[in-house]
Amino acid sequence: MNAPRIRMTHTDPTTHHAARHRPRGPSFEVIGTPDVGYAAAPVPETQSGVRVELASEGTASVATGLPVLDHLVGELARTGRLRISLEVAPGSADQEVAAAGRGLGEALAGPLRATGASGRGWAWLPANEALAGAILEVSDQPHVASNVDFSGQRVGGLESDVVARFLEEFAAGAGLNVHIRVLEGKDPEHVLGAIFKALGAAIGIACRE
């Protein structure tokens, strides 16, 4: 049996999309479509202020203008043992998310390539009934591939396509090849939590020996 694959979509008209598979009803659904890679769209002019440090205990002070994204970045910081300070100037939701993702990625580009950093990491973590994994490696050709389709879903008022945009911009800013896999999960909020927890843990590993 083929492993489940993810698709997170966005609205960039220059990107080719395979036929869209929407979840039936309000719950998350893993689908069997081929992996889809993403090229980050141009970042809007919205500015961000970011500071990232390695720490023994992860903490975050985040103000993106989107509370659910603030929470998810906090989860990333906690599992990655990172001290993150991130503030984004007000703009549209897409602008705020793009600026947050690109700014955080660029702040991590250095630690990921520092002397002694492995530059690669992987982790599997749960959030309630959801289980997700993240595998990443520094790369001159940033890429995001996943096996979950959140199109048509909203989590805390945040459109799932916006989450995909964050991941695209983050990978582009950091210079990472990122693969996300979800094995279990029905509640979209829990699935997103598991994804960001796993992503944070993988980043933390990649920034260390």
DRENPA-3360 file (N, C-alpha, C; in nm, 2 decimals, always signed):
BEGIN
1 = MNAPRIRM = +0.09/-0.12/+0.00/+0.00/+0.00/+0.00/+0.09/+0.12/+0.00 ~ +0.05/+0.22/-0.08/+0.13/+0.34/-0.09/+0.11/+0.43/+0.04 ~ +0.22/+0.49/+0.08/+0.21/+0.58/+0.20/+0.11/+0.70/+0.17 ~ +0.04/+0.75/+0.27/-0.05/+0.86/+0.24/+0.03/+0.98/+0.21 ~ -0.02/+1.07/+0.12/+0.05/+1.19/+0.09/-0.04/+1.31/+0.11 ~ +0.03/+1.43/+0.13/-0.04/+1.55/+0.16/-0.04/+1.65/+0.05 ~ -0.14/+1.73/+0.06/-0.14/+1.85/-0.03/-0.19/+1.97/+0.05 ~ -0.11/+2.08/+0.06/-0.15/+2.20/+0.11/-0.15/+2.30/-0.01;
9 = THTDPTTH = -0.26/+2.37/-0.03/-0.27/+2.45/-0.15/-0.26/+2.60/-0.11 ~ -0.23/+2.68/-0.21/-0.23/+2.82/-0.20/-0.29/+2.89/-0.32 ~ -0.29/+3.02/-0.32/-0.36/+3.09/-0.43/-0.27/+3.15/-0.53 ~ -0.14/+3.11/-0.53/-0.05/+3.17/-0.63/-0.09/+3.11/-0.77 ~ -0.14/+3.20/-0.86/-0.18/+3.15/-0.99/-0.07/+3.10/-1.08 ~ +0.05/+3.12/-1.04/+0.16/+3.07/-1.13/+0.20/+2.93/-1.09 ~ +0.14/+2.87/-0.99/+0.18/+2.74/-0.94/+0.08/+2.64/-1.00 ~ +0.13/+2.53/-1.06/+0.04/+2.43/-1.11/-0.01/+2.35/-1.00;
17 = HAARHRPR = -0.14/+2.32/-1.00/-0.21/+2.24/-0.90/-0.27/+2.11/-0.96 ~ -0.25/+2.00/-0.89/-0.32/+1.88/-0.93/-0.47/+1.90/-0.90 ~ -0.55/+1.80/-0.95/-0.69/+1.81/-0.92/-0.71/+1.82/-0.77 ~ -0.80/+1.90/-0.72/-0.81/+1.93/-0.57/-0.90/+1.82/-0.51 ~ -0.85/+1.77/-0.40/-0.93/+1.67/-0.32/-0.97/+1.74/-0.19 ~ -1.09/+1.76/-0.17/-1.14/+1.83/-0.04/-1.18/+1.72/+0.06 ~ -1.15/+1.75/+0.19/-1.20/+1.66/+0.29/-1.36/+1.66/+0.29 ~ -1.42/+1.55/+0.32/-1.56/+1.54/+0.33/-1.60/+1.58/+0.47;
25 = GPSFEVIG = -1.67/+1.69/+0.48/-1.72/+1.74/+0.61/-1.61/+1.82/+0.68 ~ -1.62/+1.85/+0.81/-1.53/+1.94/+0.88/-1.41/+1.88/+0.93 ~ -1.39/+1.75/+0.92/-1.27/+1.69/+0.98/-1.15/+1.68/+0.88 ~ -1.04/+1.66/+0.93/-0.91/+1.65/+0.86/-0.92/+1.51/+0.78 ~ -0.85/+1.51/+0.67/-0.85/+1.38/+0.59/-0.71/+1.37/+0.52 ~ -0.65/+1.26/+0.54/-0.52/+1.23/+0.47/-0.57/+1.17/+0.34 ~ -0.50/+1.22/+0.23/-0.55/+1.17/+0.09/-0.43/+1.11/+0.02 ~ -0.46/+1.04/-0.08/-0.36/+0.96/-0.16/-0.32/+1.02/-0.29;
33 = TPDVGYAA = -0.31/+1.16/-0.29/-0.26/+1.23/-0.41/-0.11/+1.24/-0.40 ~ -0.04/+1.26/-0.52/+0.10/+1.27/-0.52/+0.15/+1.39/-0.44 ~ +0.27/+1.39/-0.40/+0.33/+1.50/-0.33/+0.33/+1.62/-0.42 ~ +0.31/+1.74/-0.36/+0.31/+1.86/-0.43/+0.42/+1.95/-0.37 ~ +0.51/+2.01/-0.45/+0.61/+2.10/-0.40/+0.56/+2.24/-0.42 ~ +0.62/+2.33/-0.35/+0.58/+2.47/-0.36/+0.70/+2.57/-0.39 ~ +0.67/+2.67/-0.47/+0.77/+2.77/-0.48/+0.71/+2.90/-0.42 ~ +0.79/+2.96/-0.33/+0.73/+3.07/-0.25/+0.70/+3.19/-0.35;
41 = APVPETQS = +0.59/+3.25/-0.32/+0.55/+3.37/-0.40/+0.63/+3.49/-0.34 ~ +0.63/+3.60/-0.42/+0.69/+3.72/-0.37/+0.64/+3.76/-0.24 ~ +0.72/+3.81/-0.15/+0.68/+3.84/-0.01/+0.63/+3.99/-0.02 ~ +0.51/+4.02/+0.04/+0.46/+4.15/+0.04/+0.55/+4.24/+0.13 ~ +0.52/+4.37/+0.13/+0.60/+4.47/+0.20/+0.59/+4.47/+0.35 ~ +0.49/+4.39/+0.40/+0.48/+4.39/+0.55/+0.61/+4.35/+0.62 ~ +0.65/+4.42/+0.72/+0.78/+4.40/+0.78/+0.76/+4.31/+0.91 ~ +0.87/+4.24/+0.94/+0.87/+4.16/+1.06/+1.00/+4.19/+1.14;
49 = GVRVELAS = +0.99/+4.18/+1.27/+1.11/+4.18/+1.36/+1.12/+4.05/+1.42 ~ +1.24/+3.98/+1.41/+1.25/+3.85/+1.45/+1.39/+3.83/+1.52 ~ +1.39/+3.75/+1.63/+1.51/+3.71/+1.70/+1.49/+3.57/+1.74 ~ +1.59/+3.49/+1.71/+1.59/+3.35/+1.75/+1.72/+3.31/+1.81 ~ +1.71/+3.24/+1.92/+1.83/+3.19/+1.99/+1.81/+3.04/+2.04 ~ +1.91/+2.96/+2.04/+1.90/+2.83/+2.10/+1.89/+2.84/+2.25 ~ +1.81/+2.76/+2.31/+1.79/+2.77/+2.45/+1.77/+2.63/+2.51 ~ +1.79/+2.62/+2.64/+1.77/+2.49/+2.71/+1.62/+2.46/+2.72;
57 = EGTASVAT = +1.54/+2.57/+2.72/+1.39/+2.56/+2.73/+1.33/+2.65/+2.63 ~ +1.24/+2.60/+2.54/+1.19/+2.69/+2.44/+1.08/+2.79/+2.49 ~ +1.09/+2.91/+2.45/+0.99/+3.01/+2.48/+0.96/+3.10/+2.36 ~ +0.85/+3.16/+2.36/+0.82/+3.25/+2.24/+0.74/+3.37/+2.28 ~ +0.77/+3.48/+2.22/+0.69/+3.60/+2.23/+0.65/+3.64/+2.09 ~ +0.53/+3.61/+2.05/+0.49/+3.62/+1.91/+0.37/+3.70/+1.89 ~ +0.37/+3.79/+1.80/+0.26/+3.88/+1.76/+0.25/+3.89/+1.61 ~ +0.18/+3.80/+1.55/+0.17/+3.80/+1.40/+0.04/+3.87/+1.36;
65 = GLPVLDHL = -0.05/+3.89/+1.46/-0.19/+3.94/+1.42/-0.29/+3.83/+1.41 ~ -0.24/+3.71/+1.41/-0.33/+3.59/+1.40/-0.30/+3.50/+1.52 ~ -0.39/+3.50/+1.62/-0.37/+3.43/+1.74/-0.34/+3.28/+1.73 ~ -0.40/+3.21/+1.63/-0.38/+3.07/+1.62/-0.24/+3.05/+1.56 ~ -0.19/+3.13/+1.48/-0.05/+3.12/+1.43/+0.05/+3.15/+1.54 ~ +0.02/+3.25/+1.62/+0.10/+3.28/+1.74/+0.12/+3.15/+1.82 ~ +0.01/+3.08/+1.85/+0.01/+2.96/+1.93/+0.10/+2.85/+1.86 ~ +0.08/+2.84/+1.73/+0.15/+2.73/+1.66/+0.30/+2.76/+1.66;
73 = VGELARTG = +0.34/+2.89/+1.64/+0.49/+2.92/+1.65/+0.54/+2.90/+1.79 ~ +0.45/+2.92/+1.89/+0.49/+2.89/+2.03/+0.52/+2.75/+2.05 ~ +0.44/+2.66/+1.99/+0.46/+2.52/+2.00/+0.59/+2.48/+1.93 ~ +0.62/+2.54/+1.81/+0.74/+2.52/+1.74/+0.86/+2.55/+1.83 ~ +0.85/+2.67/+1.90/+0.96/+2.71/+1.98/+0.98/+2.62/+2.10 ~ +0.88/+2.57/+2.16/+0.89/+2.48/+2.28/+0.95/+2.35/+2.24 ~ +0.91/+2.29/+2.14/+0.97/+2.16/+2.10/+1.10/+2.17/+2.04 ~ +1.14/+2.28/+1.98/+1.27/+2.30/+1.92/+1.37/+2.36/+2.02;
81 = RLRISLEV = +1.33/+2.39/+2.14/+1.41/+2.45/+2.24/+1.48/+2.57/+2.18 ~ +1.39/+2.66/+2.14/+1.43/+2.79/+2.08/+1.36/+2.90/+2.15 ~ +1.44/+3.01/+2.16/+1.38/+3.13/+2.22/+1.35/+3.22/+2.10 ~ +1.22/+3.24/+2.08/+1.18/+3.32/+1.96/+1.10/+3.44/+2.00 ~ +1.14/+3.55/+1.94/+1.07/+3.68/+1.95/+1.03/+3.72/+1.81 ~ +0.90/+3.73/+1.78/+0.86/+3.76/+1.64/+0.74/+3.85/+1.65 ~ +0.75/+3.96/+1.58/+0.65/+4.06/+1.57/+0.63/+4.10/+1.42 ~ +0.51/+4.11/+1.38/+0.48/+4.14/+1.24/+0.39/+4.27/+1.23;
89 = APGSADQE = +0.43/+4.36/+1.14/+0.35/+4.48/+1.13/+0.21/+4.45/+1.07 ~ +0.11/+4.52/+1.11/-0.02/+4.49/+1.06/-0.03/+4.49/+0.91 ~ -0.11/+4.40/+0.85/-0.14/+4.40/+0.71/-0.25/+4.30/+0.69 ~ -0.27/+4.25/+0.56/-0.37/+4.15/+0.54/-0.32/+4.02/+0.60 ~ -0.41/+3.92/+0.62/-0.37/+3.79/+0.68/-0.26/+3.73/+0.59 ~ -0.27/+3.74/+0.46/-0.17/+3.67/+0.38/-0.04/+3.74/+0.39 ~ -0.04/+3.88/+0.40/+0.08/+3.95/+0.42/+0.15/+3.92/+0.55 ~ +0.07/+3.92/+0.66/+0.12/+3.89/+0.79/+0.18/+3.75/+0.80;
97 = VAAAGRGL = +0.11/+3.65/+0.74/+0.16/+3.51/+0.74/+0.29/+3.50/+0.66 ~ +0.29/+3.56/+0.54/+0.41/+3.56/+0.46/+0.53/+3.62/+0.53 ~ +0.51/+3.74/+0.59/+0.62/+3.81/+0.66/+0.67/+3.73/+0.78 ~ +0.58/+3.67/+0.85/+0.61/+3.59/+0.97/+0.70/+3.46/+0.92 ~ +0.65/+3.39/+0.82/+0.72/+3.27/+0.78/+0.86/+3.30/+0.72 ~ +0.86/+3.41/+0.64/+0.99/+3.44/+0.58/+1.09/+3.50/+0.68 ~ +1.04/+3.58/+0.77/+1.12/+3.64/+0.87/+1.18/+3.53/+0.97 ~ +1.10/+3.44/+1.01/+1.14/+3.33/+1.10/+1.24/+3.24/+1.03;
105 = GEALAGPL = +1.21/+3.21/+0.90/+1.30/+3.13/+0.83/+1.44/+3.19/+0.81 ~ +1.44/+3.32/+0.78/+1.57/+3.39/+0.76/+1.65/+3.40/+0.89 ~ +1.58/+3.41/+1.00/+1.65/+3.41/+1.13/+1.71/+3.28/+1.17 ~ +1.65/+3.17/+1.12/+1.70/+3.04/+1.15/+1.81/+2.99/+1.04 ~ +1.82/+3.06/+0.93/+1.92/+3.02/+0.83/+2.06/+3.01/+0.89 ~ +2.10/+3.11/+0.97/+2.23/+3.11/+1.03/+2.25/+2.99/+1.12 ~ +2.17/+2.98/+1.23/+2.19/+2.87/+1.32/+2.18/+2.73/+1.25 ~ +2.11/+2.71/+1.15/+2.10/+2.59/+1.08/+2.24/+2.55/+1.01;
113 = RATGASGR = +2.32/+2.66/+0.98/+2.44/+2.64/+0.90/+2.56/+2.67/+0.99 ~ +2.54/+2.70/+1.12/+2.65/+2.73/+1.21/+2.75/+2.61/+1.22 ~ +2.87/+2.64/+1.26/+2.97/+2.54/+1.29/+2.92/+2.44/+1.40 ~ +2.92/+2.32/+1.37/+2.87/+2.22/+1.46/+2.72/+2.18/+1.44 ~ +2.65/+2.26/+1.37/+2.50/+2.23/+1.34/+2.50/+2.11/+1.24 ~ +2.41/+2.02/+1.26/+2.39/+1.91/+1.17/+2.33/+1.95/+1.04 ~ +2.24/+2.05/+1.04/+2.18/+2.09/+0.92/+2.07/+2.00/+0.87 ~ +2.03/+1.90/+0.95/+1.92/+1.81/+0.92/+1.86/+1.76/+1.04;
121 = GWAWLPAN = +1.73/+1.73/+1.04/+1.66/+1.67/+1.15/+1.53/+1.61/+1.12 ~ +1.48/+1.53/+1.21/+1.35/+1.47/+1.19/+1.29/+1.44/+1.32 ~ +1.16/+1.44/+1.33/+1.09/+1.41/+1.45/+0.94/+1.37/+1.42 ~ +0.89/+1.29/+1.51/+0.74/+1.26/+1.51/+0.69/+1.29/+1.65 ~ +0.58/+1.37/+1.65/+0.52/+1.41/+1.77/+0.36/+1.41/+1.76 ~ +0.30/+1.38/+1.88/+0.15/+1.38/+1.87/+0.09/+1.51/+1.93 ~ -0.04/+1.53/+1.90/-0.12/+1.64/+1.96/-0.26/+1.57/+1.97 ~ -0.29/+1.53/+2.09/-0.42/+1.46/+2.11/-0.42/+1.33/+2.02;
129 = EALAGAIL = -0.52/+1.32/+1.93/-0.53/+1.20/+1.85/-0.44/+1.21/+1.72 ~ -0.39/+1.33/+1.69/-0.31/+1.35/+1.57/-0.16/+1.31/+1.59 ~ -0.10/+1.26/+1.49/+0.04/+1.22/+1.49/+0.10/+1.27/+1.36 ~ +0.21/+1.35/+1.37/+0.27/+1.41/+1.25/+0.42/+1.40/+1.26 ~ +0.49/+1.39/+1.14/+0.63/+1.39/+1.14/+0.69/+1.50/+1.05 ~ +0.81/+1.55/+1.08/+0.87/+1.65/+0.99/+1.02/+1.60/+0.97 ~ +1.06/+1.60/+0.85/+1.20/+1.57/+0.81/+1.25/+1.69/+0.72 ~ +1.36/+1.74/+0.76/+1.42/+1.85/+0.69/+1.57/+1.85/+0.68;
137 = EVSDQPHV = +1.62/+1.93/+0.58/+1.76/+1.94/+0.55/+1.79/+2.07/+0.49 ~ +1.90/+2.13/+0.52/+1.93/+2.26/+0.45/+1.95/+2.23/+0.30 ~ +1.91/+2.33/+0.22/+1.92/+2.30/+0.08/+1.92/+2.44/+0.00 ~ +1.99/+2.44/-0.11/+1.99/+2.55/-0.20/+1.87/+2.56/-0.28 ~ +1.78/+2.46/-0.27/+1.66/+2.45/-0.35/+1.55/+2.43/-0.25 ~ +1.50/+2.53/-0.18/+1.39/+2.52/-0.08/+1.27/+2.45/-0.14 ~ +1.21/+2.37/-0.06/+1.10/+2.28/-0.11/+1.01/+2.24/+0.01 ~ +0.88/+2.24/-0.01/+0.79/+2.18/+0.09/+0.70/+2.08/+0.03;
145 = ASNVDFSG = +0.69/+1.96/+0.09/+0.61/+1.86/+0.04/+0.53/+1.80/+0.16 ~ +0.41/+1.77/+0.15/+0.33/+1.71/+0.26/+0.22/+1.63/+0.21 ~ +0.15/+1.56/+0.30/+0.04/+1.47/+0.25/-0.10/+1.50/+0.32 ~ -0.12/+1.63/+0.35/-0.25/+1.66/+0.41/-0.31/+1.78/+0.33 ~ -0.44/+1.77/+0.31/-0.52/+1.87/+0.24/-0.61/+1.94/+0.34 ~ -0.59/+2.06/+0.37/-0.67/+2.14/+0.46/-0.76/+2.24/+0.38 ~ -0.76/+2.23/+0.25/-0.84/+2.32/+0.17/-0.98/+2.32/+0.21 ~ -1.04/+2.44/+0.23/-1.18/+2.45/+0.27/-1.19/+2.45/+0.42;
153 = QRVGGLES = -1.08/+2.43/+0.50/-1.09/+2.42/+0.64/-1.05/+2.55/+0.70 ~ -1.10/+2.58/+0.82/-1.06/+2.70/+0.90/-1.03/+2.65/+1.04 ~ -0.92/+2.70/+1.10/-0.89/+2.67/+1.23/-0.87/+2.80/+1.31 ~ -0.95/+2.83/+1.40/-0.94/+2.95/+1.48/-0.95/+3.07/+1.39 ~ -1.03/+3.06/+1.28/-1.04/+3.18/+1.19/-0.93/+3.19/+1.09 ~ -0.84/+3.10/+1.10/-0.72/+3.10/+1.00/-0.75/+3.00/+0.89 ~ -0.74/+3.04/+0.77/-0.76/+2.95/+0.66/-0.64/+2.87/+0.64 ~ -0.66/+2.74/+0.61/-0.55/+2.64/+0.60/-0.46/+2.68/+0.49;
161 = DVVARFLE = -0.51/+2.74/+0.38/-0.42/+2.78/+0.27/-0.31/+2.88/+0.32 ~ -0.35/+2.96/+0.42/-0.26/+3.05/+0.48/-0.15/+2.98/+0.56 ~ -0.18/+2.87/+0.62/-0.08/+2.79/+0.69/+0.02/+2.73/+0.59 ~ -0.03/+2.69/+0.47/+0.06/+2.64/+0.37/+0.15/+2.76/+0.32 ~ +0.10/+2.88/+0.31/+0.19/+2.99/+0.27/+0.30/+3.01/+0.38 ~ +0.26/+3.00/+0.50/+0.36/+3.02/+0.61/+0.48/+2.92/+0.59 ~ +0.44/+2.79/+0.57/+0.54/+2.69/+0.55/+0.63/+2.71/+0.43 ~ +0.57/+2.76/+0.32/+0.64/+2.79/+0.20/+0.75/+2.90/+0.22;
169 = EFAAGAGL = +0.70/+3.01/+0.29/+0.79/+3.12/+0.31/+0.90/+3.08/+0.41 ~ +0.86/+3.00/+0.51/+0.96/+2.96/+0.61/+1.07/+2.88/+0.55 ~ +1.03/+2.78/+0.46/+1.13/+2.70/+0.40/+1.22/+2.79/+0.30 ~ +1.16/+2.88/+0.23/+1.24/+2.97/+0.14/+1.33/+3.05/+0.22 ~ +1.29/+3.11/+0.33/+1.37/+3.20/+0.41/+1.49/+3.12/+0.48 ~ +1.46/+3.00/+0.53/+1.56/+2.92/+0.59/+1.65/+2.85/+0.50 ~ +1.61/+2.83/+0.37/+1.68/+2.74/+0.28/+1.67/+2.60/+0.32 ~ +1.55/+2.54/+0.33/+1.52/+2.41/+0.37/+1.44/+2.33/+0.28;
177 = NVHIRVLE = +1.47/+2.20/+0.27/+1.39/+2.10/+0.20/+1.31/+2.04/+0.32 ~ +1.18/+2.06/+0.32/+1.09/+2.01/+0.43/+0.99/+1.92/+0.38 ~ +0.98/+1.80/+0.45/+0.87/+1.70/+0.42/+0.79/+1.68/+0.55 ~ +0.66/+1.70/+0.53/+0.56/+1.68/+0.64/+0.48/+1.55/+0.61 ~ +0.46/+1.47/+0.71/+0.38/+1.35/+0.70/+0.29/+1.34/+0.82 ~ +0.16/+1.32/+0.79/+0.06/+1.30/+0.90/+0.01/+1.16/+0.89 ~ +0.02/+1.09/+1.00/-0.02/+0.95/+1.00/-0.16/+0.93/+1.06 ~ -0.20/+1.02/+1.16/-0.33/+1.01/+1.23/-0.38/+1.15/+1.25;
185 = GKDPEHVL = -0.51/+1.16/+1.26/-0.57/+1.29/+1.30/-0.70/+1.32/+1.23 ~ -0.80/+1.37/+1.31/-0.93/+1.40/+1.26/-0.96/+1.55/+1.28 ~ -0.91/+1.60/+1.39/-0.94/+1.75/+1.43/-0.83/+1.83/+1.36 ~ -0.87/+1.93/+1.27/-0.77/+2.01/+1.20/-0.68/+2.08/+1.30 ~ -0.73/+2.13/+1.41/-0.65/+2.20/+1.51/-0.54/+2.11/+1.57 ~ -0.58/+1.99/+1.60/-0.48/+1.90/+1.65/-0.38/+1.86/+1.55 ~ -0.42/+1.84/+1.42/-0.33/+1.81/+1.32/-0.22/+1.92/+1.30 ~ -0.27/+2.04/+1.30/-0.18/+2.16/+1.28/-0.08/+2.16/+1.40;
193 = GAIFKALG = -0.13/+2.13/+1.52/-0.05/+2.13/+1.64/+0.06/+2.03/+1.63 ~ +0.02/+1.91/+1.58/+0.12/+1.80/+1.57/+0.23/+1.84/+1.46 ~ +0.18/+1.90/+1.35/+0.28/+1.94/+1.25/+0.38/+2.04/+1.30 ~ +0.33/+2.14/+1.37/+0.43/+2.25/+1.42/+0.52/+2.19/+1.53 ~ +0.46/+2.11/+1.61/+0.55/+2.05/+1.72/+0.66/+1.96/+1.66 ~ +0.62/+1.88/+1.56/+0.72/+1.80/+1.49/+0.82/+1.88/+1.41 ~ +0.77/+1.99/+1.35/+0.86/+2.08/+1.27/+0.96/+2.15/+1.37 ~ +0.91/+2.19/+1.48/+1.00/+2.26/+1.58/+1.11/+2.16/+1.63;
201 = AAIGIACR = +1.07/+2.04/+1.66/+1.17/+1.94/+1.71/+1.27/+1.91/+1.61 ~ +1.23/+1.90/+1.48/+1.33/+1.87/+1.37/+1.42/+1.99/+1.35 ~ +1.37/+2.11/+1.37/+1.46/+2.23/+1.35/+1.56/+2.23/+1.47 ~ +1.51/+2.20/+1.59/+1.60/+2.20/+1.70/+1.71/+2.11/+1.68 ~ +1.69/+1.99/+1.63/+1.79/+1.89/+1.61/+1.89/+1.94/+1.50 ~ +1.83/+2.00/+1.39/+1.92/+2.05/+1.28/+2.01/+2.16/+1.32 ~ +1.97/+2.24/+1.42/+2.05/+2.35/+1.47/+2.16/+2.31/+1.56 ~ +2.16/+2.18/+1.60/+2.25/+2.13/+1.70/+2.34/+2.02/+1.64;
209 = E = +2.43/+1.97/+1.72/+2.52/+1.86/+1.67/+2.44/+1.73/+1.66;
% end
